Amino acid sequence: MLGWTQAQITDAKTRGMQPTRTGGFAYMRGPDHAIVEYAGNHPAERFNHVHLYQEDPFCAQLWYQHHLHAPVYAGHTSRTPLTEATCQMARGPDRTWPALEREGLFRTLGAAVAFGDVAWLWYMRQGDRALVTSRGHVADHLALSVADLDA
């Protein structure tokens, strides 16, 4: 199961739970050190999501909903109604696995929107330092295609 804490993993091992060994996913590092995620048992191979980091994931979600009319990706809604005044929330206390990094991933809070069948998933900042611009990094922007730009 995706996103288990260390306590949940330990409990599952204690109870003798075994993985289903179907589907699943893994990560590999590309030649430019970008992380590539690949997942199994989907009906068709396709690009289906991108992970992004955000100081305030739900504030980003609101912005994309408001300005680009992006629908919320299923299962990534806030427990409380969101406004610009309420979208800033504290990061959850526990790292989870499987993860992009060996030390685990803070998945809570996580927000997402969808553009067609591609999800943009935002996770909270992973470290203690503020996030920096993506300019000049391996992936410094994302692009969208639209049928009617004037509209």
C-alpha positions as CSV (number, residue, x, y, z in Angstrom):
1,M,0.0,0.0,0.0
2,L,1.2,3.4,-0.9
3,G,2.2,5.8,1.9
4,W,2.8,3.7,5.0
5,T,4.6,5.2,7.9
6,Q,7.4,3.3,9.7
7,A,5.0,2.3,12.5
8,Q,2.5,0.9,9.9
9,I,5.2,-1.1,8.1
10,T,6.5,-2.5,11.4
11,D,2.9,-3.5,12.4
12,A,2.3,-5.2,9.0
13,K,5.6,-7.2,9.4
14,T,4.6,-8.2,12.9
15,R,1.3,-9.5,11.7
16,G,2.9,-11.3,8.8
17,M,1.3,-9.3,6.1
18,Q,2.6,-9.9,2.6
19,P,2.6,-7.6,-0.4
20,T,0.2,-8.4,-3.1
21,R,3.0,-8.5,-5.7
22,T,0.8,-7.0,-8.4
23,G,1.0,-3.6,-10.0
24,G,3.5,-1.6,-7.9
25,F,6.0,0.9,-9.0
26,A,9.7,1.7,-8.7
27,Y,12.1,4.6,-9.2
28,M,15.3,4.9,-11.2
29,R,17.7,7.8,-11.8
30,G,18.1,9.0,-15.3
31,P,21.5,10.0,-16.8
32,D,20.9,13.6,-15.7
33,H,19.9,12.4,-12.1
34,A,16.2,13.1,-12.7
35,I,14.1,10.5,-10.9
36,V,11.9,8.5,-13.2
37,E,8.9,6.6,-11.7
38,Y,7.5,3.6,-13.5
39,A,4.3,1.7,-12.6
40,G,2.9,-1.6,-13.6
41,N,-0.4,-3.2,-14.5
42,H,-2.0,-0.2,-16.2
43,P,-4.3,-0.7,-19.2
44,A,-1.9,1.5,-21.4
45,E,1.5,2.9,-21.1
46,R,1.4,6.7,-20.8
47,F,2.6,9.7,-18.9
48,N,0.1,10.0,-16.1
49,H,1.4,12.3,-13.3
50,V,4.2,14.6,-12.1
51,H,5.3,15.2,-8.5
52,L,5.8,18.8,-7.4
53,Y,6.8,20.3,-4.1
54,Q,5.0,23.3,-2.7
55,E,5.2,25.4,0.5
56,D,1.4,25.3,0.6
57,P,0.0,22.5,-1.6
58,F,-3.7,23.4,-1.1
59,C,-3.0,27.0,-1.9
60,A,-1.5,25.9,-5.2
61,Q,-4.5,23.7,-5.8
62,L,-6.8,26.6,-5.3
63,W,-4.7,28.8,-7.7
64,Y,-4.9,26.2,-10.5
65,Q,-8.6,25.7,-9.9
66,H,-9.3,29.4,-10.1
67,H,-6.9,30.5,-12.9
68,L,-6.8,27.4,-15.1
69,H,-10.1,25.7,-14.2
70,A,-8.3,22.5,-13.3
71,P,-10.4,20.0,-11.4
72,V,-9.2,18.5,-8.2
73,Y,-7.6,15.1,-8.7
74,A,-9.7,12.3,-7.1
75,G,-8.8,11.6,-3.5
76,H,-6.8,14.8,-3.0
77,T,-9.2,17.1,-1.4
78,S,-9.0,19.0,1.9
79,R,-11.0,17.8,4.9
80,T,-12.3,21.3,5.3
81,P,-13.5,23.8,2.7
82,L,-10.6,25.8,1.3
83,T,-10.2,29.5,0.8
84,E,-7.1,31.7,0.4
85,A,-7.4,32.3,4.2
86,T,-7.5,28.6,5.1
87,C,-5.3,26.9,2.5
88,Q,-2.0,27.1,4.5
89,M,-1.6,24.1,6.7
90,A,1.2,22.4,8.7
91,R,3.0,19.4,7.2
92,G,2.2,16.0,8.7
93,P,4.7,14.6,11.2
94,D,5.5,11.2,9.6
95,R,7.5,10.2,6.5
96,T,6.0,7.4,4.4
97,W,7.3,4.7,2.0
98,P,7.7,3.7,-0.8
99,A,9.3,7.0,-1.5
100,L,11.4,9.0,-4.0
101,E,14.2,9.2,-1.4
102,R,15.6,6.6,0.9
103,E,14.6,8.6,4.1
104,G,10.9,8.5,3.1
105,L,8.5,11.1,1.9
106,F,6.2,13.5,3.7
107,R,3.0,12.8,1.8
108,T,0.7,14.9,4.1
109,L,-0.4,17.3,3.2
110,G,-0.8,16.5,-0.5
111,A,-3.0,18.2,-3.0
112,A,-3.5,17.6,-6.7
113,V,-5.3,18.7,-9.9
114,A,-5.8,17.0,-13.2
115,F,-5.2,18.3,-16.7
116,G,-7.0,15.7,-18.9
117,D,-5.6,12.4,-17.7
118,V,-2.4,13.8,-16.2
119,A,-2.3,14.6,-12.5
120,W,-0.1,17.3,-10.9
121,L,0.5,16.1,-7.3
122,W,1.9,18.6,-4.8
123,Y,3.7,17.5,-1.6
124,M,4.8,19.7,1.2
125,R,8.4,20.9,1.3
126,Q,10.4,17.9,2.4
127,G,13.2,19.6,4.3
128,D,13.6,22.4,6.7
129,R,14.9,24.9,4.2
130,A,12.6,27.0,2.0
131,L,12.0,25.8,-1.6
132,V,14.0,27.4,-4.4
133,T,13.1,28.2,-7.9
134,S,13.1,25.4,-10.5
135,R,14.9,27.7,-13.1
136,G,18.1,26.0,-14.3
137,H,17.2,22.6,-13.0
138,V,16.6,19.4,-15.0
139,A,12.9,20.1,-15.3
140,D,12.4,23.9,-15.0
141,H,8.8,24.1,-16.3
142,L,5.7,22.2,-17.4
143,A,3.7,22.9,-20.5
144,L,0.0,22.5,-21.2
145,S,-1.7,22.2,-24.6
146,V,-5.1,23.9,-25.1
147,A,-7.6,23.6,-27.9
148,D,-8.7,27.3,-27.8
149,L,-6.0,29.6,-26.4
150,D,-8.2,32.7,-26.8
151,A,-11.0,31.2,-24.7
